[in-house]
Amino acid sequence: MRKPAGINERLIKVPKIIVQPNNPHLLKVALIGPANAGKSTLVNKLIGEEISGVSQKAHTTRERVVGILTENDYQVVFLDTPGVIPDRNHAKMNRTLATSSWRSLDEADHILVVVDAQRSLQPQARKVEEFILKQLQNVHIPATLIFNKMDLINEDNELLKEVKDRYNSGYSHFKRTLDITAINNEGIETIKNILFEESPAKPWIFPADQKTEMSDLKRVEEIIRIELFKRLHQYLPYMLKQENAGWTVLKDGTLRIDQHVYVERDSQQKIVIGQNGRIIDTVIEKARKQISQAFNRPIKLFIQVKTRKNSIISQG
């Protein structure tokens, strides 16, 4: 009998006991930057596991923890701040971002401003740059300015210097500026060391083995969403919705997860499925492996892509 995820899978598990190291240090870090600057990739590389999906939408509840880095006596908690979108069609969204979505700054001890180095050179990037600096006008938190995807920059270093100078002039609390390529792990250890150095002596707020503050179901949905986004971001970044249809533990201990992915139109369904099912099959296989690693158990993953008229089932 297939049953959907229950209350235990839908609620965030609150640890009753947190074992503290001898000399605990804690740092809360707010992530800020344009959409698609690589914030999710950066957090994933820092914590050593692909679990985070730094959202591009405003949250109505308290800011979500998207990743937890714990090493030795240090714990770094990454807080979600949605990506800024310069397109004028997203003006309403940006107005929302200007208010509720920046609450993570109230909790943060440090800010990471992450910029796509190549895109920062484009004229439309100035709108995002100005928007970010405007939000930081009344903030007095130490920050690190990070230019990501430096592998895509060739002869444009002089223009990039102008961008860096504008950011540093616009916010006086940047302590350093780093050039990295997160996808290739370039600069990751440097960022880790900086965050550890910035961490004050404070008790930890999460267990040492916890990587994120998500329910089991939310973690599954995020992993699937990330894999879809990797392959479809130019088509459907905001048009996919998920619903759990099954969360079943089989006799051999394998967890079977049945998930519905909804799209708005039949044409979108064809894009998500891909030719001969290549896209959805790849998503399922990649997501299944990550979920199995996260939950430390065998996983069977079934995804049904649906519109109002019809549906297609795939399995992994």
C-alpha positions as a Markdown table, in Angstrom:
| # | Residue | x | y | z |
|---|---|---|---|---|
| 1 | Met | 0.0 | 0.0 | 0.0 |
| 2 | Arg | 1.4 | 3.4 | -1.1 |
| 3 | Lys | 1.0 | 6.2 | 1.4 |
| 4 | Pro | 2.1 | 9.8 | 1.1 |
| 5 | Ala | 4.6 | 11.4 | 3.5 |
| 6 | Gly | 3.2 | 11.7 | 7.0 |
| 7 | Ile | 3.6 | 14.4 | 9.6 |
| 8 | Asn | 7.0 | 13.0 | 10.7 |
| 9 | Glu | 8.4 | 13.5 | 7.2 |
| 10 | Arg | 6.9 | 16.9 | 6.8 |
| 11 | Leu | 8.1 | 18.5 | 10.0 |
| 12 | Ile | 11.6 | 19.8 | 10.8 |
| 13 | Lys | 13.1 | 17.6 | 13.4 |
| 14 | Val | 14.2 | 19.6 | 16.4 |
| 15 | Pro | 17.2 | 18.0 | 18.2 |
| 16 | Lys | 16.6 | 17.5 | 22.0 |
| 17 | Ile | 20.3 | 17.4 | 22.8 |
| 18 | Ile | 23.2 | 19.3 | 21.1 |
| 19 | Val | 26.6 | 18.0 | 22.1 |
| 20 | Gln | 29.0 | 21.0 | 22.4 |
| 21 | Pro | 32.7 | 20.8 | 21.6 |
| 22 | Asn | 35.2 | 22.0 | 24.1 |
| 23 | Asn | 35.5 | 25.4 | 22.4 |
| 24 | Pro | 32.4 | 26.0 | 20.3 |
| 25 | His | 32.3 | 28.9 | 17.8 |
| 26 | Leu | 29.2 | 29.9 | 15.8 |
| 27 | Leu | 28.7 | 32.2 | 12.8 |
| 28 | Lys | 25.4 | 33.0 | 11.0 |
| 29 | Val | 26.0 | 34.0 | 7.4 |
| 30 | Ala | 23.5 | 35.8 | 5.1 |
| 31 | Leu | 23.9 | 35.0 | 1.4 |
| 32 | Ile | 23.1 | 37.9 | -0.9 |
| 33 | Gly | 23.5 | 38.1 | -4.7 |
| 34 | Pro | 21.8 | 38.1 | -8.1 |
| 35 | Ala | 19.8 | 35.1 | -9.1 |
| 36 | Asn | 22.0 | 32.4 | -10.7 |
| 37 | Ala | 25.2 | 33.8 | -9.2 |
| 38 | Gly | 26.1 | 30.4 | -7.9 |
| 39 | Lys | 25.0 | 30.7 | -4.2 |
| 40 | Ser | 23.6 | 27.2 | -4.1 |
| 41 | Thr | 26.7 | 25.7 | -5.6 |
| 42 | Leu | 28.9 | 27.7 | -3.2 |
| 43 | Val | 27.0 | 26.4 | -0.1 |
| 44 | Asn | 27.0 | 22.9 | -1.4 |
| 45 | Lys | 30.7 | 23.0 | -1.9 |
| 46 | Leu | 31.3 | 24.5 | 1.5 |
| 47 | Ile | 29.3 | 21.9 | 3.4 |
| 48 | Gly | 30.4 | 19.0 | 1.2 |
| 49 | Glu | 26.9 | 17.8 | 0.2 |
| 50 | Glu | 24.5 | 18.9 | -2.5 |
| 51 | Ile | 21.4 | 19.8 | -0.5 |
| 52 | Ser | 20.8 | 23.5 | -0.6 |
| 53 | Gly | 18.6 | 25.4 | -3.0 |
| 54 | Val | 19.0 | 29.0 | -2.2 |
| 55 | Ser | 15.6 | 30.3 | -3.2 |
| 56 | Gln | 14.9 | 33.1 | -5.8 |
| 57 | Lys | 11.5 | 33.7 | -4.2 |
| 58 | Ala | 10.6 | 35.6 | -1.1 |
| 59 | His | 9.8 | 33.6 | 2.0 |
| 60 | Thr | 6.8 | 34.5 | 4.2 |
| 61 | Thr | 8.1 | 32.7 | 7.2 |
| 62 | Arg | 11.4 | 33.2 | 9.1 |
| 63 | Glu | 14.5 | 32.9 | 7.0 |
| 64 | Arg | 15.4 | 29.3 | 6.1 |
| 65 | Val | 18.7 | 27.7 | 7.0 |
| 66 | Val | 20.0 | 26.4 | 3.7 |
| 67 | Gly | 23.3 | 24.8 | 4.9 |
| 68 | Ile | 25.3 | 24.1 | 8.0 |
| 69 | Leu | 29.1 | 23.7 | 7.9 |
| 70 | Thr | 30.6 | 22.0 | 10.9 |
| 71 | Glu | 34.3 | 21.4 | 11.3 |
| 72 | Asn | 36.2 | 20.8 | 14.6 |
| 73 | Asp | 35.0 | 23.6 | 17.0 |
| 74 | Tyr | 33.4 | 25.7 | 14.3 |
| 75 | Gln | 29.8 | 25.8 | 13.1 |
| 76 | Val | 28.7 | 28.1 | 10.2 |
| 77 | Val | 25.0 | 28.5 | 9.5 |
| 78 | Phe | 24.0 | 29.8 | 6.1 |
| 79 | Leu | 20.8 | 31.8 | 5.9 |
| 80 | Asp | 18.7 | 32.1 | 2.7 |
| 81 | Thr | 18.2 | 35.5 | 1.1 |
| 82 | Pro | 16.5 | 35.3 | -2.3 |
| 83 | Gly | 18.4 | 36.2 | -5.5 |
| 84 | Val | 17.7 | 39.6 | -7.0 |
| 85 | Ile | 16.2 | 39.6 | -10.5 |
| 86 | Pro | 16.9 | 42.7 | -12.6 |
| 87 | Asp | 14.2 | 42.0 | -15.2 |
| 88 | Arg | 11.5 | 44.7 | -15.1 |
| 89 | Asn | 8.8 | 42.0 | -15.3 |
| 90 | His | 9.9 | 41.0 | -11.8 |
| 91 | Ala | 9.5 | 44.5 | -10.3 |
| 92 | Lys | 6.8 | 43.3 | -7.9 |
| 93 | Met | 9.0 | 40.5 | -6.7 |
| 94 | Asn | 11.9 | 42.8 | -6.2 |
| 95 | Arg | 9.7 | 45.1 | -4.1 |
| 96 | Thr | 8.9 | 42.1 | -1.9 |
| 97 | Leu | 12.6 | 41.3 | -1.7 |
| 98 | Ala | 13.2 | 44.8 | -0.5 |
| 99 | Thr | 11.2 | 44.1 | 2.7 |
| 100 | Ser | 10.6 | 40.6 | 4.1 |
| 101 | Ser | 13.2 | 38.8 | 2.2 |
| 102 | Trp | 16.1 | 40.6 | 3.8 |
| 103 | Arg | 15.2 | 39.6 | 7.4 |
| 104 | Ser | 18.2 | 37.2 | 7.5 |
| 105 | Leu | 20.4 | 40.3 | 7.8 |
| 106 | Asp | 18.8 | 40.8 | 11.3 |
| 107 | Glu | 20.2 | 37.4 | 12.4 |
| 108 | Ala | 23.5 | 37.5 | 10.5 |
| 109 | Asp | 27.0 | 37.9 | 11.9 |
| 110 | His | 28.5 | 38.0 | 8.5 |
| 111 | Ile | 27.4 | 38.6 | 4.9 |
| 112 | Leu | 28.6 | 36.9 | 1.7 |
| 113 | Val | 27.7 | 38.9 | -1.4 |
| 114 | Val | 28.1 | 36.5 | -4.3 |
| 115 | Val | 28.3 | 37.9 | -7.8 |
| 116 | Asp | 28.6 | 36.2 | -11.2 |
| 117 | Ala | 31.8 | 37.7 | -12.5 |
| 118 | Gln | 30.9 | 37.5 | -16.2 |
| 119 | Arg | 27.4 | 38.7 | -15.9 |
| 120 | Ser | 28.5 | 41.6 | -13.6 |
| 121 | Leu | 30.1 | 43.2 | -16.7 |
| 122 | Gln | 26.8 | 43.4 | -18.6 |
| 123 | Pro | 24.9 | 46.7 | -18.6 |
| 124 | Gln | 21.7 | 45.2 | -17.0 |
| 125 | Ala | 23.8 | 44.0 | -14.0 |
| 126 | Arg | 24.1 | 47.6 | -12.8 |
| 127 | Lys | 20.4 | 47.5 | -11.7 |
| 128 | Val | 21.1 | 44.5 | -9.5 |
| 129 | Glu | 24.3 | 46.0 | -8.2 |
| 130 | Glu | 22.5 | 49.2 | -7.2 |
| 131 | Phe | 19.6 | 47.3 | -5.7 |
| 132 | Ile | 22.0 | 45.3 | -3.5 |
| 133 | Leu | 24.0 | 48.3 | -2.3 |
| 134 | Lys | 20.8 | 50.2 | -1.6 |
| 135 | Gln | 19.6 | 47.3 | 0.7 |
| 136 | Leu | 22.9 | 47.4 | 2.5 |
| 137 | Gln | 22.8 | 51.2 | 3.2 |
| 138 | Asn | 21.7 | 50.8 | 6.8 |
| 139 | Val | 23.6 | 47.6 | 7.6 |
| 140 | His | 26.8 | 47.5 | 9.5 |
| 141 | Ile | 27.8 | 43.9 | 9.3 |
| 142 | Pro | 31.2 | 42.6 | 8.3 |
| 143 | Ala | 31.1 | 41.2 | 4.8 |
| 144 | Thr | 33.0 | 39.3 | 2.1 |
| 145 | Leu | 32.6 | 40.2 | -1.6 |
| 146 | Ile | 32.9 | 37.1 | -3.8 |
| 147 | Phe | 33.2 | 37.1 | -7.6 |
| 148 | Asn | 32.2 | 33.6 | -8.7 |
| 149 | Lys | 32.7 | 31.8 | -12.1 |
| 150 | Met | 36.1 | 33.5 | -12.7 |
| 151 | Asp | 36.9 | 30.7 | -15.1 |
| 152 | Leu | 34.6 | 32.5 | -17.6 |
| 153 | Ile | 36.6 | 35.7 | -17.4 |
| 154 | Asn | 39.4 | 36.3 | -19.9 |
| 155 | Glu | 40.5 | 39.8 | -20.9 |
| 156 | Asp | 37.9 | 41.7 | -19.0 |
| 157 | Asn | 39.8 | 42.1 | -15.7 |
| 158 | Glu | 40.0 | 45.9 | -16.0 |
| 159 | Leu | 36.3 | 46.2 | -16.4 |
| 160 | Leu | 35.8 | 43.8 | -13.5 |
| 161 | Lys | 38.0 | 46.0 | -11.3 |
| 162 | Glu | 35.6 | 48.8 | -11.9 |
| 163 | Val | 32.7 | 46.6 | -10.7 |
| 164 | Lys | 34.6 | 45.6 | -7.6 |
| 165 | Asp | 35.5 | 49.2 | -6.9 |
| 166 | Arg | 31.8 | 50.2 | -7.1 |
| 167 | Tyr | 30.8 | 47.5 | -4.7 |
| 168 | Asn | 33.5 | 48.3 | -2.2 |
| 169 | Ser | 32.7 | 52.0 | -2.4 |
| 170 | Gly | 29.0 | 51.3 | -2.0 |
| 171 | Tyr | 29.4 | 49.3 | 1.2 |
| 172 | Ser | 32.2 | 50.2 | 3.6 |
| 173 | His | 32.1 | 46.9 | 5.6 |
| 174 | Phe | 33.6 | 44.6 | 3.0 |
| 175 | Lys | 36.7 | 43.2 | 4.6 |
| 176 | Arg | 37.9 | 41.4 | 1.5 |
| 177 | Thr | 37.2 | 40.6 | -2.1 |
| 178 | Leu | 37.7 | 37.1 | -3.5 |
| 179 | Asp | 37.8 | 35.6 | -7.0 |
| 180 | Ile | 36.6 | 32.0 | -7.0 |
| 181 | Thr | 35.1 | 29.3 | -9.3 |
| 182 | Ala | 32.9 | 27.3 | -6.9 |
| 183 | Ile | 32.0 | 24.6 | -9.4 |
| 184 | Asn | 35.7 | 23.7 | -9.6 |
| 185 | Asn | 36.3 | 24.1 | -5.9 |
| 186 | Glu | 38.6 | 27.0 | -6.5 |
| 187 | Gly | 38.6 | 29.3 | -3.5 |
| 188 | Ile | 36.4 | 27.1 | -1.3 |
| 189 | Glu | 39.0 | 26.4 | 1.4 |
| 190 | Thr | 39.9 | 30.1 | 1.5 |
| 191 | Ile | 36.2 | 31.0 | 2.2 |
| 192 | Lys | 36.0 | 28.3 | 4.9 |
| 193 | Asn | 39.1 | 29.6 | 6.7 |
| 194 | Ile | 37.7 | 33.2 | 6.5 |
| 195 | Leu | 34.4 | 32.1 | 8.0 |
| 196 | Phe | 36.1 | 30.2 | 10.8 |
| 197 | Glu | 38.2 | 33.2 | 11.6 |
| 198 | Glu | 35.1 | 35.4 | 11.7 |
| 199 | Ser | 33.3 | 33.0 | 14.1 |
| 200 | Pro | 32.9 | 34.3 | 17.7 |
| 201 | Ala | 32.9 | 31.9 | 20.6 |
| 202 | Lys | 29.3 | 30.8 | 20.9 |
| 203 | Pro | 27.4 | 27.5 | 21.6 |
| 204 | Trp | 26.3 | 25.5 | 18.6 |
| 205 | Ile | 22.6 | 25.6 | 17.7 |
| 206 | Phe | 22.6 | 22.4 | 15.6 |
| 207 | Pro | 24.1 | 18.9 | 16.1 |
| 208 | Ala | 27.5 | 18.2 | 14.5 |
| 209 | Asp | 26.0 | 15.9 | 11.8 |
| 210 | Gln | 23.2 | 18.1 | 10.7 |
| 211 | Lys | 23.6 | 19.7 | 7.2 |
| 212 | Thr | 20.4 | 21.7 | 6.8 |
| 213 | Glu | 17.2 | 22.7 | 8.6 |
| 214 | Met | 14.7 | 20.9 | 6.4 |
| 215 | Ser | 12.1 | 18.2 | 6.9 |
| 216 | Asp | 12.9 | 15.0 | 5.2 |
| 217 | Leu | 10.2 | 15.7 | 2.5 |
| 218 | Lys | 11.5 | 19.2 | 1.9 |
| 219 | Arg | 15.0 | 17.9 | 1.5 |
| 220 | Val | 13.8 | 15.4 | -1.1 |
| 221 | Glu | 11.9 | 18.1 | -3.0 |
| 222 | Glu | 14.9 | 20.4 | -2.9 |
| 223 | Ile | 17.2 | 17.8 | -4.3 |
| 224 | Ile | 14.8 | 17.0 | -7.1 |
| 225 | Arg | 14.2 | 20.8 | -7.8 |
| 226 | Ile | 18.0 | 21.4 | -8.0 |
| 227 | Glu | 18.4 | 18.6 | -10.6 |
| 228 | Leu | 15.5 | 19.9 | -12.6 |
| 229 | Phe | 16.8 | 23.4 | -12.4 |
| 230 | Lys | 20.2 | 22.4 | -13.6 |
| 231 | Arg | 18.7 | 21.2 | -16.9 |
| 232 | Leu | 15.7 | 23.5 | -17.3 |
| 233 | His | 16.6 | 26.8 | -15.8 |
| 234 | Gln | 16.3 | 28.6 | -19.1 |
| 235 | Tyr | 12.8 | 27.3 | -19.6 |
| 236 | Leu | 10.9 | 26.6 | -16.4 |
| 237 | Pro | 12.5 | 28.1 | -13.2 |
| 238 | Tyr | 9.2 | 29.1 | -11.6 |
| 239 | Met | 6.7 | 26.8 | -13.3 |
| 240 | Leu | 7.3 | 23.6 | -11.5 |
| 241 | Lys | 5.4 | 22.5 | -8.4 |
| 242 | Gln | 5.9 | 19.2 | -6.5 |
| 243 | Glu | 3.5 | 17.0 | -4.5 |
| 244 | Asn | 4.4 | 13.9 | -2.6 |
| 245 | Ala | 2.2 | 10.9 | -3.5 |
| 246 | Gly | 4.1 | 8.1 | -1.7 |
| 247 | Trp | 6.6 | 7.6 | 1.1 |
| 248 | Thr | 6.7 | 3.9 | 1.7 |
| 249 | Val | 9.3 | 1.8 | 3.6 |
| 250 | Leu | 9.6 | -1.6 | 1.9 |
| 251 | Lys | 10.2 | -4.9 | 3.6 |
| 252 | Asp | 13.9 | -4.8 | 2.8 |
| 253 | Gly | 14.3 | -1.3 | 4.3 |
| 254 | Thr | 14.3 | 0.5 | 1.0 |
| 255 | Leu | 12.4 | 3.8 | 1.0 |
| 256 | Arg | 10.1 | 4.2 | -2.1 |
| 257 | Ile | 9.3 | 7.8 | -2.8 |
| 258 | Asp | 6.6 | 8.8 | -5.3 |
| 259 | Gln | 6.6 | 12.4 | -6.4 |
| 260 | His | 4.4 | 14.4 | -8.7 |
| 261 | Val | 5.9 | 17.3 | -10.7 |
| 262 | Tyr | 3.2 | 19.7 | -12.1 |
| 263 | Val | 3.6 | 21.9 | -15.1 |
| 264 | Glu | 1.2 | 24.5 | -16.5 |
| 265 | Arg | 1.0 | 23.3 | -20.1 |
| 266 | Asp | 1.5 | 20.1 | -22.2 |
| 267 | Ser | 4.4 | 21.8 | -24.1 |
| 268 | Gln | 6.2 | 22.2 | -20.7 |
| 269 | Gln | 5.6 | 18.6 | -19.9 |
| 270 | Lys | 7.5 | 17.6 | -23.1 |
| 271 | Ile | 10.4 | 19.8 | -22.1 |
| 272 | Val | 10.6 | 18.3 | -18.6 |
| 273 | Ile | 10.4 | 14.7 | -19.9 |
| 274 | Gly | 12.9 | 15.4 | -22.7 |
| 275 | Gln | 13.4 | 13.4 | -25.9 |
| 276 | Asn | 12.9 | 9.7 | -25.1 |
| 277 | Gly | 12.7 | 10.6 | -21.4 |
| 278 | Arg | 16.4 | 11.6 | -21.2 |
| 279 | Ile | 15.9 | 14.6 | -19.0 |
| 280 | Ile | 13.6 | 13.1 | -16.4 |
| 281 | Asp | 15.5 | 9.9 | -16.3 |
| 282 | Thr | 18.7 | 11.8 | -15.6 |
| 283 | Val | 17.0 | 13.8 | -12.9 |
| 284 | Ile | 15.7 | 10.7 | -11.2 |
| 285 | Glu | 19.0 | 8.9 | -11.2 |
| 286 | Lys | 21.0 | 11.9 | -10.0 |
| 287 | Ala | 18.4 | 12.7 | -7.3 |
| 288 | Arg | 18.0 | 9.1 | -6.2 |
| 289 | Lys | 21.7 | 8.8 | -5.5 |
| 290 | Gln | 21.8 | 12.0 | -3.5 |
| 291 | Ile | 18.7 | 11.1 | -1.5 |
| 292 | Ser | 20.2 | 7.7 | -0.7 |
| 293 | Gln | 23.4 | 9.4 | 0.5 |
| 294 | Ala | 21.4 | 11.9 | 2.6 |
| 295 | Phe | 19.2 | 9.3 | 4.3 |
| 296 | Asn | 21.9 | 6.6 | 4.3 |
| 297 | Arg | 19.5 | 3.9 | 2.9 |
| 298 | Pro | 18.5 | 2.5 | -0.5 |
| 299 | Ile | 16.0 | 4.6 | -2.4 |
| 300 | Lys | 13.5 | 3.9 | -5.2 |
| 301 | Leu | 12.4 | 7.2 | -6.7 |
| 302 | Phe | 9.3 | 7.5 | -9.0 |
| 303 | Ile | 8.4 | 10.9 | -10.6 |
| 304 | Gln | 5.2 | 11.5 | -12.4 |
| 305 | Val | 5.1 | 14.7 | -14.6 |
| 306 | Lys | 1.6 | 16.0 | -14.8 |
| 307 | Thr | -0.5 | 18.7 | -16.5 |
| 308 | Arg | -4.2 | 19.1 | -16.0 |
| 309 | Lys | -4.9 | 16.9 | -19.0 |
| 310 | Asn | -2.5 | 14.0 | -18.8 |
| 311 | Ser | 0.6 | 12.5 | -17.0 |
| 312 | Ile | 3.8 | 10.5 | -17.7 |
| 313 | Ile | 5.4 | 8.3 | -15.1 |
| 314 | Ser | 9.1 | 7.6 | -14.8 |
| 315 | Gln | 11.0 | 5.6 | -12.3 |
| 316 | Gly | 14.5 | 5.2 | -11.0 |
